[in-house]
Amino acid sequence: MKSIKVKHILPNRVRFRVPAVRNNELTARRLEKCVDEFEGIHWVRVNTICAGIVVRFDPSMYTESDIVKLFMRRAARGEA
């Protein structure tokens, strides 16, 4: 998956722009599932209209940087 960008980072939350999920429920759900399966991820919210994904996580298990790396690695492997 190309063109993934970090839109913003807040404590315990990272928002990504992922053009591949725009109007694509299948890709959106696959990506949501592959990230949400990790312990310490509270929830993943996908918006297919604006091509956005928000990941909320447990700060005792991950840093914001960890989440960005995890998300980018999963997307690069085509697991989404």
Summary of the structure (lengths in Angstrom):
residues: 80
radius of gyration: 11.3
end to end distance: 8.1
largest distance: 34.1
contacts: 225
relative contact order: 0.25
helix: 35%
strand: 30%
